[in-house]
Amino acid sequence: MISFSQITKLTFEQLNEEIILCVWVTNINDKGSSLWFITGQDSSGYIQIVVKNKELISRLRARKKGDLLEVQGIIKKKEGLKKELEIELTNYQLINANISKRELPFPLINVKEDTKYRYRYLDLRNPNSKKLLLIKNQFCYELRKFFHEREFVDIETPILANSSPEGAKCFVVPANLKNRYYTLPQSAQIFKQLLMISSFNKYYQIAKSFRNEDARSNRQIEFSQLELEMSFVTSQQIRQLIEEMLETILKNVFGYQIKTPFSTLTYREVIKKYGTDKPDLRQNLKDEKELNFCWITDWPLFEYNEETKKHESLRHPFTIPKEKYIEPLLNNKIRPEEVICEAFDLVCNGEEILSGSLRIYTRELQEKVLEVLGYNQEEKEKNFNFFLQALEFAAPPHGGLGLGIDRLLAVILNTNNLKELIAFPKNIDGSCSLTGTPNFLDHCVIKKTK
C-alpha cells in the first residue's frame, strides 16, 4: 500500500516538508511553459498543486481532468492573505487514467437528481456529499458505543423471513422449495421478541428493513433502523433510555445540547389540538438547529374500518393493552376501538422518528388480539403458530422500539431528502439510477427459481 498523506491533515508545522499525496485532477490551469496550477482532490478535500518545472509540465500535458496521480512535492504557504497551503510539485506518477469520453468532473451542482445519482460514485468524491455519510458513520458508531456500554447485545436477525402483518407490501423472494417464498423484513419485530423469550434481556441491532411501497423524500424502500428490545421494563424506562441516548449522541456528534425530559402528549390530545399525530412544536420554524422532541402516548390499539367492516391494528398486533383494558378485552366487555395500548411514538419537528410499545407476552391475549383483527383459528396457526407456541414458555414482560436512523439524521441535518444519507439510494418508483435495478430476469434465471 502506498504511504501517503491526506490533504486536510496537512498543517503549517509541515512547511517545506516533502510529502506524497494521491489525488484526482479536478482542474488544470495552464499558465504557459513554465507555470501550471493543478487542483487535486483526495478523499478529504482539495489542494492547489503548483508546477514550475518545465519537464514536469511537458509530461503533464498528456494528463486530463479525472486522472488519478501520485504526486510528490513540498508543502508551501499559498500566496495571498488567506492562510492556505499548497504543494510545489517535484515529481508525479500516473496511478490510473480517466479514459471516459466525458470530461470529469462534469458539473454535479444544479443538475437533475437522476444525473447526480446515476454517477453517485463521482458525486461522493465531493466533500459536501461525502460529509453526510461520514456523519452517519459517526452517529452509528456512537449509537453502538452507547448500547455496548449499557450491556446490550448486538444480534443479527434473519433477512429472509415470513410475511408479516405490519401494513406495507412485502418484497417477495423465491425459495428453492417449490411454490415457497420468503419476504424481506419490514422490521425485526417477532425475532426480537423471541430473543427476549430466549433470555437476552437487552438486544439492539442496526438492521436493514424493507417496505415495498413508493419511496418519498422522507422514505426509502430499504432503510436503516435501530431495533431495540428489553425485558422487565416499563414504557417510561424505555423512553428515558432513548432520551439519554439522544442527549449523549447529539452532543458527541453535533455538539447539540437538547432539553430533557421531552414533552409528552396523548394521542387524543394531539389529534384534538393539532389535527395530526406528528405535530411540529418548534417555536421558531426558521431556526434550522431547533429540535423539538415530543412523545405521543396512549394510542388506541384498534380502529374500525367502515369500508371493510373490520377492525384493524392502529399499531402492530403485538402491542399490549394498558392493564385496565386487558380483562375487559379478553371477556368481550369493551368495544375493541376503546382499548388503549402501551404504545408510544417520538416525533421531532413534525416527523415520526421512532415507534415503540410494550408487547403482549401471553398466548391467550395474543390470540384474542388476532381474533379481533379477523384471524380465524386456522389463519392464526398458519401465520403465527411458532410464535404462539413460544409464548407458552413463560415469556417475560418486554418492550422495544424501532428508530429510523436515516429519517432522524435528515431532521437533525435539516435535509428533506433521505437519498443524501444513503450511499446508493432508490428513486421514488423504487428504481436505482446507477445500476438500473429492478431489471428483467433472463429466462434461465426465472427457470431456476421455479
C-alpha positions, 0 to 999 in steps of 0.5 A: 500500500502506498504511504501517503498523506491526506490533504486536510491533515496537512498543517503549517508545522509541515512547511517545506516538508516533502510529502506524497499525496494521491489525488484526482485532477479536478482542474488544470490551469495552464499558465504557459511553459513554465507555470501550471496550477493543478487542483487535486482532490483526495478523499478529504478535500482539495489542494492547489498543486503548483508546477514550475518545472518545465519537464514536469509540465511537458509530461503533464500535458498528456494528463486530463481532468479525472486522472488519478496521480501520485504526486510528490512535492513540498508543502508551501504557504499559498500566496495571498492573505488567506492562510492556505497551503499548497504543494510545489510539485517535484515529481508525479506518477500516473496511478490510473487514467480517466479514459471516459469520453466525458470530461470529469468532473462534469458539473454535479451542482444544479443538475437533475437528481437522476444525473447526480445519482446515476454517477453517485460514485463521482458525486461522493468524491465531493466533500459536501456529499461525502460529509453526510455519510461520514456523519452517519458513520459517526452517529452509528458508531456512537449509537453502538458505543452507547448500547455496548456500554449499557450491556446490550447485545448486538444480534443479527436477525434473519433477512429472509423471513415470513410475511408479516402483518405490519401494513406495507407490501412485502418484497417477495423472494423465491425459495428453492422449495417449490411454490415457497417464498420468503419476504424481506423484513419490514422490521425485526419485530417477532425475532426480537421478541423471541430473543427476549423469550430466549433470555437476552434481556437487552438486544439492539441491532442496526438492521436493514428493513424493507417496505415495498411501497413508493419511496418519498423524500422522507422514505426509502424502500430499504432503510436503516433502523435501530431495533431495540428490545428489553425485558422487565421494563416499563414504557417510561424506562424505555423512553428515558433510555432513548432520551439519554441516548439522544442527549449523549449522541447529539452532543458527541456528534453535533455538539447539540445540547437538547432539553430533557425530559421531552414533552409528552402528549396523548394521542387524543390530545394531539389529534384534538389540538393539532389535527395530526399525530406528528405535530411540529412544536418548534417555536421558531420554524426558521431556526434550522438547529431547533429540535423539538422532541415530543412523545405521543402516548396512549394510542388506541390499539384498534380502529374500525374500518367502515369500508371493510367492516373490520377492525384493524391494528392502529399499531402492530398486533403485538402491542399490549393493552394498558392493564385496565383494558386487558380483562375487559378485552379478553371477556368481550366487555369493551368495544375493541376501538376503546382499548388503549395500548402501551404504545408510544411514538417520538416525533421531532419537528413534525416527523415520526422518528421512532415507534415503540410499545410494550408487547403482549407476552401471553398466548391467550391475549395474543390470540384474542388480539388476532381474533379481533383483527379477523384471524380465524383459528386456522389463519392464526396457526398458519401465520403465527403458530411458532410464535404462539407456541413460544409464548407458552414458555413463560415469556417475560414482560418486554418492550422495544422500539424501532428508530429510523436512523436515516429519517432522524439524521435528515431532521437533525441535518435539516435535509428533506431528502433521505437519498443524501444519507444513503450511499446508493439510494432508490428513486421514488418508483423504487428504481436505482439510477446507477445500476438500473435495478429492478431489471428483467430476469433472463429466462434461465434465471426465472427457470431456476427459481421455479 
